[in-house]
Amino acid sequence: MIYFDMKAKILKTLIPILLIFSILKILNSCGNIEETTSCFPNQLISVQINISLPAYYQLQNVGGWVYISEQQSGTRGLIIYRASATSFKIYDRNAPHICPDTNTTLEVEGGTLVICKKDNAKWFLMSGAPAEVSPYALKQYYYSFNFNSNSNILNIYN
């Protein structure tokens, strides 16, 4: 009988401890839910551009890309890429794997890769998937675009 009482006390002590550790593990794993480093800036993204304007002319063709550094386009701006006739990719220009500083603004290289000058990390422009160094894909944002109208307005948001 003493054995069962002792076992019950151990279980009563162990179960709450295991539960606390499980909850902490779950909360910690949700800290990088957007798959970026924990110091990645969380900024409001709300940009509206007319791709018919000369500054955005490259976005009318598949494979075209531009930098956007307008108000509410994040801390370093955005890279907009025309992935297909009916889709865009919108990437943040902050490197997703290291804390931002002056050398971590991402740049497009050769029309196919995005690079970080600080550590030479690379991502594929077409998909945002990491090519070298970074374990994280590029941070992407949502967009809306009516491909069946003549308005040519691209709305970007998070």
C-alpha positions as CSV (number, residue, x, y, z in Angstrom):
1,M,0.0,0.0,0.0
2,I,2.9,2.4,0.8
3,Y,4.3,1.7,-2.6
4,F,1.1,2.8,-4.4
5,D,0.8,6.0,-2.2
6,M,4.4,6.9,-3.1
7,K,3.8,6.2,-6.8
8,A,0.7,8.4,-6.7
9,K,2.6,11.3,-5.1
10,I,5.3,11.0,-7.7
11,L,2.8,11.0,-10.5
12,K,1.0,14.0,-9.0
13,T,4.3,15.9,-8.9
14,L,5.6,14.7,-12.3
15,I,2.5,15.3,-14.4
16,P,2.2,19.1,-13.7
17,I,6.0,19.4,-14.4
18,L,5.7,17.6,-17.7
19,L,2.6,19.6,-18.6
20,I,4.5,22.9,-17.9
21,F,7.5,21.8,-20.0
22,S,5.2,20.7,-22.8
23,I,3.4,24.1,-22.8
24,L,6.7,26.0,-22.8
25,K,7.9,23.9,-25.7
26,I,4.8,24.6,-27.7
27,L,5.0,28.3,-26.9
28,N,8.6,28.5,-27.8
29,S,8.0,26.7,-31.2
30,C,5.3,29.2,-32.0
31,G,7.8,32.1,-31.5
32,N,9.1,31.5,-35.1
33,I,5.8,30.7,-36.7
34,E,6.6,32.9,-39.7
35,E,9.9,31.0,-40.0
36,T,12.1,34.0,-39.5
37,T,14.6,34.9,-36.8
38,S,13.0,36.2,-33.6
39,C,14.4,39.7,-34.2
40,F,12.8,40.1,-37.6
41,P,10.9,43.4,-37.6
42,N,7.1,43.1,-37.7
43,Q,5.9,46.0,-39.8
44,L,2.6,47.0,-41.3
45,I,2.6,46.2,-45.0
46,S,-0.1,48.1,-47.0
47,V,1.0,49.1,-50.5
48,Q,-1.0,49.8,-53.6
49,I,0.8,50.1,-57.0
50,N,-0.4,50.5,-60.6
51,I,1.8,48.1,-62.6
52,S,0.9,50.2,-65.8
53,L,3.1,53.0,-64.5
54,P,6.6,53.2,-66.1
55,A,8.3,52.6,-62.7
56,Y,6.6,49.1,-62.5
57,Y,6.7,48.3,-66.2
58,Q,8.9,45.2,-65.6
59,L,6.0,43.6,-63.6
60,Q,3.9,43.3,-66.7
61,N,6.1,40.5,-67.9
62,V,6.7,37.1,-66.3
63,G,10.1,37.1,-64.7
64,G,10.1,40.8,-64.1
65,W,10.9,42.3,-60.7
66,V,11.1,45.6,-58.9
67,Y,12.1,47.0,-55.5
68,I,9.4,48.9,-53.6
69,S,10.4,51.3,-50.9
70,E,7.2,53.3,-50.4
71,Q,5.6,54.1,-47.2
72,Q,4.2,51.0,-45.3
73,S,6.4,48.7,-47.3
74,G,8.4,47.4,-44.3
75,T,11.7,48.6,-42.8
76,R,13.8,47.9,-45.9
77,G,11.1,47.7,-48.6
78,L,9.9,44.8,-50.8
79,I,10.9,42.8,-53.8
80,I,8.0,42.2,-56.1
81,Y,8.4,39.4,-58.7
82,R,6.0,38.4,-61.5
83,A,6.1,34.6,-61.1
84,S,3.6,33.8,-63.9
85,A,0.8,35.3,-66.0
86,T,-1.5,35.0,-63.0
87,S,0.7,35.3,-59.9
88,F,3.2,37.5,-58.1
89,K,5.7,36.8,-55.2
90,I,6.1,39.6,-52.7
91,Y,9.2,39.3,-50.5
92,D,10.5,41.4,-47.6
93,R,14.0,42.8,-48.1
94,N,15.1,42.0,-44.6
95,A,17.2,38.8,-44.4
96,P,14.9,36.2,-42.6
97,H,17.8,34.4,-40.8
98,I,19.8,37.1,-39.1
99,C,19.0,40.3,-37.1
100,P,18.7,43.3,-39.4
101,D,21.7,45.7,-39.7
102,T,23.1,47.9,-42.5
103,N,24.4,44.9,-44.5
104,T,21.4,42.7,-44.4
105,T,19.2,44.4,-47.0
106,L,18.4,41.8,-49.7
107,E,19.2,42.4,-53.3
108,V,18.3,40.6,-56.5
109,E,21.3,39.2,-58.4
110,G,21.1,38.1,-62.0
111,G,17.4,38.1,-62.1
112,T,17.3,34.6,-60.5
113,L,18.7,34.9,-57.0
114,V,18.2,37.1,-53.9
115,I,21.4,37.6,-51.9
116,C,22.4,38.9,-48.4
117,K,25.7,40.8,-48.7
118,K,26.5,40.2,-45.0
119,D,26.9,36.4,-45.1
120,N,26.3,35.6,-48.8
121,A,23.1,33.8,-48.1
122,K,21.0,33.1,-51.2
123,W,17.4,32.4,-52.1
124,F,15.7,31.6,-55.4
125,L,13.8,34.6,-56.6
126,M,11.1,32.4,-58.3
127,S,10.1,30.6,-55.1
128,G,11.8,32.3,-52.1
129,A,13.3,29.0,-51.1
130,P,16.8,29.1,-49.5
131,A,19.7,28.2,-51.9
132,E,22.6,28.7,-49.5
133,V,23.3,29.5,-45.8
134,S,19.8,30.4,-44.6
135,P,17.5,27.8,-43.1
136,Y,14.5,30.0,-43.7
137,A,12.6,30.9,-46.9
138,L,12.1,34.6,-47.8
139,K,9.4,36.3,-45.8
140,Q,6.4,36.7,-48.2
141,Y,3.3,38.9,-48.1
142,Y,-0.2,38.6,-49.4
143,Y,-1.5,40.4,-52.5
144,S,-4.6,40.9,-54.5
145,F,-4.8,41.6,-58.2
146,N,-7.7,41.3,-60.6
147,F,-6.2,39.6,-63.6
148,N,-9.5,39.9,-65.5
149,S,-9.7,43.7,-65.4
150,N,-7.8,46.6,-66.9
151,S,-7.2,48.3,-63.5
152,N,-3.6,46.9,-63.1
153,I,-3.7,47.7,-59.4
154,L,-1.6,45.4,-57.2
155,N,-2.5,45.5,-53.5
156,I,0.1,44.2,-51.1
157,Y,-0.6,43.5,-47.4
158,N,0.1,41.4,-44.4
